[in-house]
Amino acid sequence: MESLQASASLRARALLEFGLPASPERIEELVAPVPTTSAYRVYTPEGRFLLLCAAAPLALAFEATFFDLLVEARFPVPGPRRARAGGLIAVLANDGGPAGASCYAWPPGEMLDPATARTPQLFEVGRLLGRLHRLGEAHPASVPEPVPCSKIAAQLEEEDSPLREALLELELSALPSGAAHGNLGPGQALYLGDRCSAVLPSGAAHSGPLVLDLARAAEAWSLGAPEPIAAIRAVVSGYQGERRLLSEERESFGGALRCAAAQEGVRRLSQGRKESLAPLHALEMLDAEEIQAATG
């Protein structure tokens, strides 16, 4: 699986490009949704920042311009910090080829554990994703997913065949597409009470099927929730308050959830975690008819 392991020197160069200390007070590596991206929370005297380093500079540029557009629309996201050259990203030389970095001020709010998330909070994250998708219609560019399902499936080993089957089950090209967040899960949403105070970039924004982007969010918030079906229903209900799913999207939602669970499994696999099939197994325990009913 192609990946970018951002070295300490690459991180230092990226921080300097954004006018931040090369050796900050503290730096935490965060969970990135795709293996081609590394994410860090950086603590400096100026404040906290989110630093993203990726092997696909074009994808980071798409995301930065998307978030710049969202800021203009008064959507609760941090705007991209400009690099020394004036661009929204910094292009860096890396041993394995080109790399890019983007940087955002860390907004106020706290992350939620899906195990304790309440229905209004889940409804809120779905609503914001629906609004994000509507605003994304104004994005002038189109960039493919950093690691498409077909490429992931081709690189999997034989023992990972359940992941491969789930990744290839859905014909994604036939579904409505647009600017997608990439993974609006618990690691990308900050809350003040029941209000989602900020949506963080994932480092995986792209142009792709909107129902798959919704499925990624619903799967991420249902995994570990005490009532997974209720969590899925809340996220989808909030979403449809802003953007109604088309009939073909509703029919494809179950397959999109399995694809999202497989993508999460592959992310775990790339990190060496043995429970790579756990997201798929958790989904298989749920009633397919109840999942379908969640789409209204």
Backbone as CSV, one residue per row, in Angstrom:
resi,resn,N_x,N_y,N_z,CA_x,CA_y,CA_z,C_x,C_y,C_z
1,MET,0.840,-1.190,0.000,0.000,0.000,0.000,0.875,1.240,0.000
2,GLU,0.748,2.069,-1.031,1.544,3.293,-1.130,1.209,4.216,0.037
3,SER,2.238,4.752,0.685,1.979,5.613,1.832,3.041,6.685,1.926
4,LEU,2.742,7.696,2.729,3.712,8.740,3.013,3.970,8.745,4.501
5,GLN,5.157,8.374,4.911,5.569,8.478,6.301,6.373,9.772,6.419
6,ALA,5.712,10.818,6.889,6.377,12.114,6.958,7.511,12.064,7.974
7,SER,8.733,12.275,7.510,9.891,12.258,8.396,9.911,13.535,9.227
8,ALA,10.734,13.517,10.268,10.863,14.708,11.113,11.372,15.887,10.299
9,SER,12.267,15.640,9.345,12.815,16.732,8.530,11.754,17.292,7.583
10,LEU,10.907,16.396,7.030,9.825,16.857,6.147,8.826,17.701,6.929
11,ARG,8.493,17.253,8.136,7.578,18.031,8.979,8.181,19.394,9.309
12,ALA,9.467,19.399,9.635,10.128,20.654,9.993,10.098,21.633,8.825
13,ARG,10.368,21.135,7.617,10.338,22.011,6.435,8.935,22.542,6.203
14,ALA,7.940,21.672,6.402,6.549,22.092,6.212,6.176,23.184,7.211
15,LEU,6.563,23.001,8.470,6.244,24.003,9.493,6.890,25.341,9.166
16,LEU,8.139,25.321,8.730,8.825,26.565,8.382,8.142,27.256,7.205
17,GLU,7.627,26.468,6.256,6.936,27.044,5.108,5.706,27.845,5.536
18,PHE,5.121,27.471,6.666,3.931,28.177,7.142,4.239,29.144,8.283
19,GLY,5.520,29.484,8.447,5.906,30.468,9.434,5.782,29.987,10.862
20,LEU,5.903,28.684,11.075,5.811,28.101,12.409,7.164,27.523,12.806
21,PRO,7.410,27.336,14.098,8.711,26.808,14.536,8.952,25.393,14.006
22,ALA,10.149,25.139,13.537,10.503,23.801,13.048,10.464,22.779,14.178
23,SER,10.754,23.234,15.395,10.684,22.375,16.582,9.648,22.967,17.534
24,PRO,8.383,22.637,17.348,7.328,23.236,18.169,7.367,22.731,19.611
25,GLU,6.593,23.387,20.471,6.532,22.987,21.876,6.089,21.537,22.017
26,ARG,5.166,21.147,21.163,4.605,19.802,21.234,3.975,19.462,19.893
27,ILE,4.053,18.204,19.503,3.425,17.770,18.261,2.833,16.381,18.462
28,GLU,1.577,16.205,18.054,0.877,14.926,18.199,0.525,14.389,16.819
29,GLU,0.854,13.144,16.564,0.423,12.527,15.311,-1.028,12.088,15.462
30,LEU,-1.853,12.444,14.482,-3.267,12.111,14.486,-3.538,10.975,13.505
31,VAL,-4.708,10.377,13.625,-5.108,9.315,12.701,-5.549,9.956,11.391
32,ALA,-4.885,9.613,10.302,-5.259,10.124,8.983,-6.123,9.081,8.270
33,PRO,-7.154,9.519,7.525,-8.083,8.565,6.910,-7.524,7.795,5.728
34,VAL,-6.440,8.283,5.123,-5.850,7.565,3.988,-4.351,7.397,4.224
35,PRO,-3.758,6.302,3.741,-2.333,6.047,3.997,-1.395,7.004,3.278
36,THR,-1.895,7.791,2.316,-1.040,8.739,1.607,-0.898,10.058,2.353
37,THR,-1.512,10.181,3.520,-1.508,11.435,4.272,-1.054,11.201,5.710
38,SER,-0.309,12.150,6.246,0.032,12.172,7.669,-0.555,13.448,8.253
39,ALA,-1.085,13.355,9.475,-1.740,14.498,10.112,-1.149,14.721,11.500
40,TYR,-1.003,15.997,11.875,-0.391,16.341,13.157,-1.123,17.527,13.789
41,ARG,-1.238,17.491,15.110,-1.679,18.663,15.857,-0.428,19.277,16.464
42,VAL,-0.198,20.547,16.128,1.045,21.228,16.491,0.743,22.328,17.511
43,TYR,1.497,22.343,18.592,1.347,23.345,19.640,2.497,24.339,19.551
44,THR,2.184,25.623,19.406,3.196,26.670,19.318,2.777,27.836,20.215
45,PRO,3.672,28.783,20.503,3.274,29.971,21.274,2.159,30.759,20.583
46,GLU,2.069,30.635,19.258,1.035,31.346,18.496,-0.330,30.680,18.616
47,GLY,-0.354,29.407,19.010,-1.603,28.664,19.115,-1.436,27.244,18.598
48,ARG,-2.557,26.561,18.431,-2.534,25.185,17.930,-2.870,25.169,16.434
49,PHE,-2.278,24.201,15.724,-2.473,24.111,14.282,-2.620,22.647,13.856
50,LEU,-3.323,22.454,12.740,-3.405,21.153,12.093,-2.484,21.190,10.887
51,LEU,-1.512,20.285,10.849,-0.583,20.184,9.726,-0.849,18.879,9.001
52,LEU,-1.028,18.971,7.694,-1.251,17.798,6.848,-0.111,17.691,5.850
53,CYS,0.485,16.507,5.754,1.520,16.229,4.759,1.016,15.070,3.901
54,ALA,1.099,15.219,2.587,0.536,14.188,1.710,1.423,13.961,0.505
55,ALA,1.335,12.755,-0.024,2.083,12.404,-1.222,1.389,12.908,-2.484
56,ALA,0.216,13.516,-2.327,-0.552,14.020,-3.470,-0.817,15.510,-3.267
57,PRO,0.114,16.382,-3.669,-0.074,17.827,-3.477,-1.354,18.359,-4.116
58,LEU,-1.746,17.782,-5.258,-2.941,18.267,-5.951,-4.188,18.075,-5.092
59,ALA,-4.262,16.938,-4.372,-5.413,16.681,-3.510,-5.456,17.679,-2.350
60,LEU,-4.287,17.996,-1.777,-4.250,18.982,-0.697,-4.650,20.365,-1.203
61,ALA,-4.251,20.688,-2.433,-4.618,21.978,-3.011,-6.124,22.053,-3.233
62,PHE,-6.709,20.958,-3.707,-8.162,20.905,-3.884,-8.864,21.134,-2.546
63,GLU,-8.377,20.481,-1.509,-8.987,20.611,-0.197,-8.843,22.031,0.342
64,ALA,-7.660,22.623,0.181,-7.437,23.970,0.692,-8.334,24.991,-0.001
65,THR,-8.479,24.876,-1.324,-9.358,25.804,-2.028,-10.815,25.556,-1.656
66,PHE,-11.169,24.299,-1.404,-12.519,23.953,-0.973,-12.814,24.583,0.385
67,PHE,-11.882,24.457,1.317,-12.100,25.031,2.648,-12.089,26.559,2.602
68,ASP,-11.319,27.133,1.706,-11.344,28.580,1.526,-12.725,29.025,1.051
69,LEU,-13.310,28.250,0.142,-14.657,28.525,-0.347,-15.680,28.396,0.780
70,LEU,-15.523,27.372,1.630,-16.451,27.154,2.735,-16.381,28.297,3.756
71,VAL,-15.175,28.812,3.998,-15.027,29.945,4.913,-15.810,31.150,4.389
72,GLU,-15.716,31.393,3.089,-16.436,32.508,2.480,-17.948,32.343,2.632
73,ALA,-18.412,31.087,2.672,-19.850,30.810,2.809,-20.266,30.737,4.283
74,ARG,-19.359,31.109,5.196,-19.625,31.106,6.643,-19.943,29.704,7.179
75,PHE,-19.324,28.716,6.573,-19.426,27.349,7.063,-18.383,27.184,8.166
76,PRO,-18.684,26.445,9.248,-17.740,26.365,10.381,-16.515,25.484,10.123
77,VAL,-15.584,26.036,9.362,-14.314,25.349,9.096,-13.175,26.350,9.287
78,PRO,-11.974,25.869,9.610,-10.815,26.767,9.646,-10.330,27.044,8.230
79,GLY,-9.902,28.257,7.973,-9.348,28.578,6.662,-7.911,28.136,6.559
80,PRO,-7.430,27.828,5.362,-6.036,27.406,5.196,-5.071,28.555,5.464
81,ARG,-3.978,28.261,6.124,-2.915,29.239,6.384,-2.012,29.303,5.145
82,ARG,-1.668,30.470,4.724,-0.869,30.597,3.511,0.607,30.302,3.782
83,ALA,1.231,29.666,2.807,2.659,29.362,2.883,3.473,30.614,2.567
84,ARG,4.774,30.547,2.766,5.642,31.704,2.558,5.561,32.256,1.145
85,ALA,5.349,31.357,0.160,5.268,31.795,-1.233,3.909,32.394,-1.574
86,GLY,2.976,32.361,-0.619,1.663,32.948,-0.844,0.578,31.961,-1.219
87,GLY,0.937,30.694,-1.478,-0.056,29.700,-1.863,-0.767,29.094,-0.671
88,LEU,-1.844,28.363,-0.952,-2.613,27.711,0.102,-1.958,26.415,0.571
89,ILE,-0.997,25.899,-0.202,-0.236,24.721,0.223,1.241,24.985,-0.027
90,ALA,2.074,24.166,0.575,3.512,24.205,0.327,3.899,22.923,-0.397
91,VAL,4.578,23.044,-1.518,5.061,21.873,-2.267,6.485,21.582,-1.800
92,LEU,6.708,20.339,-1.381,7.984,19.949,-0.779,8.626,18.818,-1.567
93,ALA,9.935,18.779,-1.566,10.646,17.652,-2.168,10.709,16.535,-1.142
94,ASN,10.426,15.315,-1.594,10.444,14.156,-0.705,11.235,13.045,-1.379
95,ASP,11.852,12.157,-0.593,12.670,11.087,-1.156,11.890,10.229,-2.144
96,GLY,10.613,9.982,-1.855,9.811,9.127,-2.726,9.129,9.871,-3.846
97,GLY,9.409,11.178,-4.013,8.751,11.970,-5.040,8.176,13.236,-4.439
98,PRO,7.304,13.913,-5.161,6.753,15.176,-4.653,5.824,14.954,-3.461
99,ALA,5.772,15.928,-2.605,4.858,15.902,-1.461,4.346,17.311,-1.251
100,GLY,3.268,17.417,-0.514,2.702,18.718,-0.229,2.297,18.803,1.224
101,ALA,2.082,20.031,1.685,1.650,20.243,3.055,0.630,21.367,3.083
102,SER,-0.313,21.267,4.008,-1.267,22.342,4.243,-1.379,22.538,5.745
103,CYS,-1.860,23.712,6.134,-1.882,24.049,7.551,-3.130,24.861,7.870
104,TYR,-3.742,24.559,9.007,-4.964,25.223,9.437,-4.859,25.523,10.934
105,ALA,-5.358,26.684,11.347,-5.444,26.971,12.780,-6.440,26.012,13.410
106,TRP,-6.111,25.492,14.590,-6.990,24.535,15.266,-8.126,25.303,15.951
107,PRO,-9.386,25.039,15.560,-10.508,25.809,16.108,-10.868,25.357,17.529
108,PRO,-11.692,26.144,18.231,-12.150,25.736,19.570,-13.143,24.575,19.479
109,GLY,-13.221,23.805,20.557,-14.139,22.676,20.602,-13.420,21.403,20.999
110,GLU,-14.211,20.381,21.280,-13.674,19.092,21.715,-14.166,17.978,20.799
111,MET,-13.339,16.946,20.639,-13.760,15.771,19.880,-14.689,14.915,20.726
112,LEU,-15.575,14.195,20.057,-16.533,13.327,20.740,-16.190,11.862,20.533
113,ASP,-16.443,11.067,21.539,-16.357,9.614,21.408,-17.720,9.131,20.905
114,PRO,-17.762,8.357,19.798,-19.047,7.849,19.311,-19.844,7.097,20.372
115,ALA,-19.150,6.530,21.362,-19.840,5.777,22.411,-20.694,6.679,23.289
116,THR,-20.391,7.971,23.322,-21.148,8.889,24.179,-21.872,9.974,23.385
117,ALA,-21.746,9.957,22.053,-22.390,10.976,21.227,-23.903,10.862,21.324
118,ARG,-24.561,12.012,21.473,-26.026,12.054,21.577,-26.643,12.305,20.204
119,THR,-27.925,11.947,20.088,-28.625,12.074,18.812,-28.535,13.480,18.222
120,PRO,-28.758,14.558,18.998,-28.639,15.900,18.402,-27.249,16.178,17.841
121,GLN,-26.214,15.625,18.464,-24.851,15.837,17.977,-24.612,15.092,16.662
122,LEU,-25.159,13.884,16.559,-25.035,13.109,15.325,-25.858,13.744,14.207
123,PHE,-27.041,14.225,14.546,-27.889,14.915,13.576,-27.150,16.147,13.038
124,GLU,-26.451,16.840,13.916,-25.728,18.051,13.542,-24.599,17.761,12.568
125,VAL,-23.859,16.687,12.792,-22.751,16.379,11.881,-23.292,15.970,10.514
126,GLY,-24.437,15.265,10.483,-25.052,14.929,9.206,-25.544,16.166,8.482
127,ARG,-26.144,17.089,9.225,-26.641,18.326,8.623,-25.499,19.118,8.003
128,LEU,-24.397,19.222,8.716,-23.266,19.979,8.191,-22.655,19.313,6.960
129,LEU,-22.640,17.991,6.932,-22.115,17.306,5.748,-23.016,17.568,4.546
130,GLY,-24.339,17.554,4.761,-25.263,17.856,3.672,-25.065,19.266,3.142
131,ARG,-24.871,20.210,4.052,-24.636,21.593,3.628,-23.299,21.721,2.911
132,LEU,-22.283,21.020,3.423,-20.972,21.033,2.777,-21.082,20.543,1.341
133,HIS,-21.842,19.470,1.125,-22.006,18.938,-0.231,-22.721,19.940,-1.131
134,ARG,-23.695,20.643,-0.608,-24.387,21.650,-1.426,-23.451,22.803,-1.781
135,LEU,-22.676,23.268,-0.812,-21.736,24.352,-1.081,-20.630,23.907,-2.032
136,GLY,-20.292,22.630,-1.982,-19.238,22.105,-2.842,-19.574,22.139,-4.317
137,GLU,-20.849,22.344,-4.639,-21.236,22.444,-6.049,-20.577,23.644,-6.720
138,ALA,-20.171,24.630,-5.915,-19.538,25.837,-6.474,-18.037,25.669,-6.697
139,HIS,-17.469,24.532,-6.259,-16.026,24.338,-6.432,-15.719,24.134,-7.919
140,PRO,-14.810,24.951,-8.466,-14.569,24.884,-9.915,-13.704,23.713,-10.356
141,ALA,-13.029,23.062,-9.428,-12.072,22.010,-9.805,-12.651,20.617,-9.548
142,SER,-11.948,19.620,-10.074,-12.317,18.221,-9.861,-11.041,17.416,-9.703
143,VAL,-10.937,16.706,-8.587,-9.743,15.902,-8.291,-10.190,14.517,-7.843
144,PRO,-9.655,13.443,-8.414,-10.073,12.096,-8.013,-9.663,11.772,-6.583
145,GLU,-10.286,10.753,-6.023,-9.948,10.310,-4.669,-8.471,9.951,-4.599
146,PRO,-7.760,10.351,-3.511,-6.308,10.089,-3.425,-5.950,8.618,-3.645
147,VAL,-6.714,7.708,-3.046,-6.492,6.273,-3.241,-7.841,5.644,-3.581
148,PRO,-8.188,5.536,-4.878,-9.502,5.003,-5.259,-9.679,3.541,-4.869
149,CYS,-10.941,3.145,-4.725,-11.253,1.776,-4.285,-10.617,0.719,-5.183
150,SER,-10.630,0.947,-6.492,-10.081,-0.048,-7.418,-8.589,-0.250,-7.188
151,LYS,-7.867,0.833,-6.898,-6.423,0.719,-6.654,-6.152,0.017,-5.329
152,ILE,-6.952,0.351,-4.305,-6.790,-0.304,-3.004,-7.008,-1.800,-3.157
153,ALA,-8.099,-2.183,-3.855,-8.453,-3.588,-4.005,-7.346,-4.364,-4.718
154,ALA,-6.726,-3.740,-5.724,-5.691,-4.416,-6.506,-4.438,-4.700,-5.677
155,GLN,-4.238,-3.963,-4.592,-3.036,-4.121,-3.780,-3.227,-5.027,-2.569
156,LEU,-4.449,-5.499,-2.354,-4.725,-6.316,-1.175,-4.267,-7.759,-1.374
157,GLU,-3.936,-8.411,-0.277,-3.536,-9.814,-0.303,-4.772,-10.712,-0.332
158,GLU,-4.543,-12.003,-0.603,-5.650,-12.953,-0.726,-6.462,-13.051,0.560
159,GLU,-5.787,-12.974,1.725,-6.509,-13.107,2.991,-7.394,-11.893,3.284
160,ASP,-7.228,-10.851,2.492,-8.055,-9.656,2.665,-9.185,-9.604,1.640
161,SER,-9.567,-10.754,1.106,-10.591,-10.786,0.058,-11.936,-10.193,0.486
162,PRO,-12.378,-10.313,1.772,-13.623,-9.641,2.147,-13.564,-8.131,1.944
163,LEU,-12.398,-7.533,2.219,-12.236,-6.098,1.992,-12.303,-5.792,0.499
164,ARG,-11.644,-6.615,-0.310,-11.634,-6.394,-1.752,-13.052,-6.471,-2.322
165,GLU,-13.807,-7.477,-1.900,-15.173,-7.633,-2.415,-16.043,-6.431,-2.057
166,ALA,-15.913,-5.931,-0.830,-16.719,-4.787,-0.411,-16.315,-3.523,-1.156
167,LEU,-15.030,-3.377,-1.461,-14.557,-2.200,-2.179,-15.061,-2.163,-3.619
168,LEU,-15.243,-3.344,-4.216,-15.612,-3.424,-5.624,-17.094,-3.703,-5.845
169,GLU,-17.849,-3.838,-4.761,-19.264,-4.217,-4.864,-20.094,-3.147,-5.569
170,LEU,-19.789,-1.882,-5.322,-20.630,-0.785,-5.783,-20.041,-0.153,-7.043
171,GLU,-20.900,0.129,-8.030,-20.474,0.835,-9.230,-20.541,2.326,-8.944
172,LEU,-19.419,2.886,-8.501,-19.392,4.260,-8.010,-19.565,5.292,-9.111
173,SER,-19.114,4.981,-10.325,-19.137,5.973,-11.394,-20.558,6.366,-11.799
174,ALA,-21.549,5.532,-11.463,-22.925,5.814,-11.864,-23.659,6.704,-10.868
175,LEU,-23.023,7.031,-9.731,-23.697,7.781,-8.676,-23.360,9.274,-8.747
176,PRO,-24.282,10.138,-8.296,-24.023,11.589,-8.302,-22.759,11.925,-7.520
177,SER,-21.924,12.757,-8.126,-20.636,13.102,-7.524,-20.527,14.602,-7.289
178,GLY,-19.543,14.965,-6.487,-19.271,16.366,-6.209,-18.092,16.468,-5.273
179,ALA,-17.868,17.642,-4.724,-16.777,17.844,-3.774,-17.118,17.129,-2.473
180,ALA,-16.268,16.189,-2.081,-16.496,15.355,-0.897,-15.469,15.686,0.181
181,HIS,-15.894,15.632,1.430,-14.987,15.927,2.546,-13.888,14.882,2.650
182,GLY,-14.239,13.622,2.492,-13.255,12.546,2.566,-13.445,11.637,3.759
183,ASN,-13.812,12.215,4.908,-14.033,11.372,6.090,-14.460,12.246,7.274
184,LEU,-15.742,12.600,7.325,-16.220,13.442,8.430,-16.591,12.543,9.609
185,GLY,-15.554,11.973,10.227,-15.750,11.098,11.378,-15.446,11.820,12.677
186,PRO,-15.352,11.078,13.780,-15.092,11.691,15.094,-13.793,12.483,15.167
187,GLY,-12.824,12.147,14.360,-11.559,12.875,14.383,-11.579,14.180,13.618
188,GLN,-12.676,14.453,12.897,-12.741,15.661,12.071,-13.878,16.598,12.474
189,ALA,-14.498,16.367,13.626,-15.584,17.231,14.098,-15.299,17.664,15.531
190,LEU,-15.399,18.949,15.785,-15.219,19.499,17.124,-16.560,20.037,17.614
191,TYR,-16.831,19.857,18.906,-18.126,20.229,19.464,-17.989,21.144,20.675
192,LEU,-18.937,22.061,20.784,-19.191,22.825,21.999,-20.628,22.503,22.395
193,GLY,-20.806,21.592,23.340,-22.144,21.101,23.667,-22.692,20.289,22.505
194,ASP,-23.950,20.564,22.122,-24.553,19.847,21.001,-24.214,20.483,19.664
195,ARG,-23.547,21.632,19.676,-23.236,22.343,18.438,-21.863,21.922,17.924
196,CYS,-21.818,21.574,16.656,-20.535,21.256,16.024,-19.848,22.589,15.730
197,SER,-18.802,22.891,16.477,-18.141,24.191,16.369,-17.219,24.288,15.165
198,ALA,-16.743,23.160,14.661,-15.824,23.197,13.518,-15.724,21.831,12.860
199,VAL,-15.609,21.852,11.541,-15.313,20.663,10.746,-13.871,20.796,10.276
200,LEU,-13.043,19.833,10.627,-11.631,19.861,10.249,-11.422,19.181,8.898
201,PRO,-10.413,19.608,8.136,-10.098,18.890,6.893,-9.584,17.490,7.203
202,SER,-9.814,16.583,6.278,-9.388,15.200,6.471,-8.048,14.906,5.802
203,GLY,-7.639,15.767,4.873,-6.469,15.450,4.054,-6.823,14.525,2.921
204,ALA,-8.130,14.236,2.760,-8.574,13.288,1.733,-9.730,13.835,0.914
205,ALA,-9.934,15.163,0.912,-11.020,15.745,0.119,-10.788,15.454,-1.366
206,HIS,-11.877,15.277,-2.106,-11.769,14.906,-3.514,-13.129,15.077,-4.177
207,SER,-13.187,14.809,-5.464,-14.455,14.762,-6.187,-14.876,13.302,-6.269
208,GLY,-16.040,12.983,-5.724,-16.463,11.586,-5.710,-17.922,11.451,-5.372
209,PRO,-18.417,10.205,-5.298,-19.830,9.951,-5.005,-20.214,10.523,-3.639
210,LEU,-21.236,11.342,-3.612,-21.635,11.988,-2.368,-22.213,10.989,-1.379
211,VAL,-22.901,9.957,-1.870,-23.479,8.981,-0.953,-22.382,8.176,-0.254
212,LEU,-21.243,7.987,-0.910,-20.128,7.289,-0.260,-19.517,8.169,0.824
213,ASP,-19.461,9.473,0.589,-18.964,10.398,1.607,-19.892,10.392,2.821
214,LEU,-21.208,10.349,2.580,-22.178,10.225,3.673,-21.996,8.892,4.389
215,ALA,-21.802,7.820,3.621,-21.628,6.496,4.228,-20.385,6.445,5.101
216,ARG,-19.303,7.106,4.679,-18.090,7.136,5.503,-18.373,7.785,6.857
217,ALA,-19.131,8.889,6.835,-19.460,9.567,8.088,-20.360,8.693,8.952
218,ALA,-21.398,8.118,8.358,-22.330,7.286,9.119,-21.624,6.064,9.696
219,GLU,-20.749,5.440,8.922,-20.013,4.256,9.402,-19.086,4.631,10.543
220,ALA,-18.379,5.762,10.391,-17.413,6.174,11.412,-18.092,6.466,12.746
221,TRP,-19.270,7.110,12.703,-19.962,7.456,13.944,-20.720,6.274,14.530
222,SER,-21.066,5.282,13.705,-21.783,4.109,14.223,-20.838,3.098,14.850
223,LEU,-19.570,3.099,14.388,-18.589,2.147,14.901,-18.243,2.526,16.341
224,GLY,-18.623,1.684,17.280,-18.397,1.978,18.691,-19.582,2.616,19.372
225,ALA,-20.624,2.975,18.596,-21.824,3.550,19.198,-22.621,2.456,19.897
226,PRO,-23.296,2.749,21.024,-24.086,1.727,21.714,-25.258,1.220,20.875
227,GLU,-25.804,2.084,19.996,-26.886,1.702,19.094,-26.500,2.136,17.683
228,PRO,-25.781,1.280,16.956,-25.258,1.670,15.638,-26.336,2.109,14.643
229,ILE,-27.463,1.396,14.609,-28.522,1.778,13.666,-29.050,3.169,13.985
230,ALA,-29.231,3.468,15.261,-29.706,4.794,15.659,-28.703,5.864,15.254
231,ALA,-27.412,5.566,15.374,-26.382,6.526,14.979,-26.424,6.777,13.474
232,ILE,-26.551,5.700,12.690,-26.648,5.842,11.233,-27.881,6.659,10.865
233,ARG,-29.000,6.348,11.513,-30.242,7.057,11.212,-30.121,8.542,11.519
234,ALA,-29.481,8.885,12.646,-29.344,10.290,13.031,-28.473,11.055,12.035
235,VAL,-27.341,10.467,11.632,-26.453,11.137,10.671,-27.170,11.335,9.332
236,VAL,-27.848,10.288,8.857,-28.532,10.371,7.559,-29.712,11.344,7.619
237,SER,-30.446,11.343,8.726,-31.578,12.267,8.861,-31.102,13.714,8.844
238,GLY,-30.019,13.997,9.569,-29.464,15.344,9.553,-29.026,15.745,8.160
239,TYR,-28.400,14.810,7.466,-27.929,15.073,6.101,-29.087,15.433,5.177
240,GLN,-30.160,14.643,5.257,-31.269,14.857,4.335,-32.083,16.105,4.668
241,GLY,-31.857,16.684,5.842,-32.443,17.979,6.127,-31.840,19.073,5.267
242,GLU,-30.635,18.832,4.736,-29.952,19.793,3.873,-29.904,19.358,2.417
243,ARG,-29.763,18.049,2.194,-29.685,17.537,0.819,-30.369,16.175,0.758
244,ARG,-31.472,16.112,0.054,-32.207,14.857,-0.060,-31.461,13.885,-0.964
245,LEU,-31.381,12.637,-0.521,-30.777,11.596,-1.343,-31.683,11.268,-2.518
246,LEU,-31.085,11.076,-3.687,-31.840,10.631,-4.846,-32.150,9.141,-4.697
247,SER,-33.089,8.650,-5.477,-33.510,7.250,-5.343,-32.348,6.292,-5.547
248,GLU,-31.470,6.578,-6.522,-30.336,5.677,-6.757,-29.335,5.729,-5.611
249,GLU,-29.258,6.854,-4.922,-28.375,6.947,-3.770,-28.941,6.163,-2.590
250,ARG,-30.246,6.247,-2.394,-30.868,5.480,-1.306,-30.700,3.980,-1.544
251,GLU,-30.873,3.555,-2.779,-30.726,2.135,-3.113,-29.286,1.658,-2.942
252,SER,-28.340,2.553,-3.124,-26.915,2.197,-3.048,-26.326,2.370,-1.664
253,PHE,-27.119,2.874,-0.707,-26.552,3.247,0.585,-25.951,2.056,1.330
254,GLY,-26.610,0.903,1.299,-26.072,-0.279,1.975,-24.712,-0.675,1.425
255,GLY,-24.592,-0.679,0.088,-23.315,-0.995,-0.539,-22.260,0.058,-0.239
256,ALA,-22.692,1.330,-0.165,-21.763,2.410,0.166,-21.240,2.251,1.591
257,LEU,-22.104,1.821,2.516,-21.665,1.566,3.895,-20.619,0.456,3.943
258,ARG,-20.828,-0.609,3.161,-19.855,-1.703,3.148,-18.529,-1.223,2.551
259,CYS,-18.603,-0.398,1.517,-17.384,0.161,0.924,-16.660,1.037,1.944
260,ALA,-17.418,1.851,2.684,-16.823,2.719,3.706,-16.171,1.893,4.809
261,ALA,-16.827,0.803,5.213,-16.262,-0.065,6.245,-14.975,-0.725,5.748
262,ALA,-14.956,-1.097,4.461,-13.750,-1.698,3.885,-12.614,-0.677,3.821
263,GLN,-12.939,0.582,3.483,-11.909,1.628,3.458,-11.310,1.829,4.847
264,GLU,-12.165,1.796,5.876,-11.664,1.906,7.241,-10.791,0.695,7.580
265,GLY,-11.191,-0.488,7.107,-10.396,-1.684,7.339,-9.022,-1.587,6.698
266,VAL,-8.970,-1.033,5.487,-7.688,-0.874,4.790,-6.804,0.139,5.521
267,ARG,-7.414,1.203,6.056,-6.634,2.175,6.817,-5.989,1.491,8.024
268,ARG,-6.754,0.650,8.707,-6.212,-0.080,9.851,-5.107,-1.034,9.403
269,LEU,-5.319,-1.653,8.264,-4.331,-2.596,7.734,-3.014,-1.883,7.452
270,SER,-3.096,-0.673,6.906,-1.889,0.091,6.584,-1.130,0.500,7.837
271,GLN,-1.833,0.539,8.989,-1.202,0.883,10.255,-0.758,-0.350,11.036
272,GLY,-0.937,-1.536,10.435,-0.497,-2.754,11.083,-1.438,-3.278,12.145
273,ARG,-2.670,-2.756,12.178,-3.632,-3.220,13.185,-4.321,-4.489,12.698
274,LYS,-4.432,-5.474,13.590,-4.944,-6.782,13.196,-6.453,-6.799,12.988
275,GLU,-7.182,-5.862,13.605,-8.636,-5.904,13.509,-9.144,-5.197,12.255
276,SER,-8.495,-5.426,11.114,-8.868,-4.732,9.882,-10.263,-5.122,9.385
277,LEU,-10.736,-6.323,9.740,-12.062,-6.759,9.298,-13.161,-6.375,10.282
278,ALA,-12.788,-5.792,11.421,-13.779,-5.459,12.447,-14.880,-4.522,11.949
279,PRO,-14.562,-3.458,11.168,-15.644,-2.592,10.686,-16.660,-3.330,9.812
280,LEU,-16.168,-4.221,8.945,-17.090,-5.005,8.105,-17.925,-5.958,8.955
281,HIS,-17.295,-6.614,9.917,-18.015,-7.544,10.783,-19.075,-6.816,11.599
282,ALA,-18.750,-5.610,12.076,-19.726,-4.829,12.842,-20.924,-4.479,11.979
283,LEU,-20.676,-4.163,10.721,-21.769,-3.812,9.806,-22.626,-5.028,9.484
284,GLU,-21.989,-6.189,9.363,-22.730,-7.416,9.048,-23.676,-7.819,10.164
285,MET,-23.431,-7.340,11.383,-24.293,-7.647,12.514,-25.590,-6.835,12.501
286,LEU,-25.666,-5.822,11.654,-26.838,-4.949,11.611,-27.856,-5.461,10.594
287,ASP,-29.100,-5.112,10.811,-30.190,-5.539,9.938,-30.190,-4.693,8.655
288,ALA,-30.087,-5.371,7.497,-30.016,-4.663,6.228,-31.264,-3.831,5.953
289,GLU,-32.422,-4.330,6.361,-33.653,-3.587,6.135,-33.697,-2.318,6.989
290,GLU,-33.185,-2.384,8.197,-33.142,-1.198,9.048,-32.164,-0.160,8.485
291,ILE,-31.065,-0.642,7.914,-30.124,0.271,7.271,-30.795,0.987,6.108
292,GLN,-31.507,0.221,5.292,-32.193,0.817,4.147,-33.264,1.805,4.611
293,ALA,-33.972,1.450,5.690,-35.039,2.315,6.201,-34.459,3.640,6.716
294,ALA,-33.178,3.641,7.108,-32.565,4.863,7.629,-32.468,5.963,6.580
295,THR,-32.550,5.573,5.278,-32.458,6.555,4.213,-33.796,7.210,3.906
296,GLY,-34.848,6.755,4.589,-36.167,7.366,4.361,-36.830,6.882,3.101
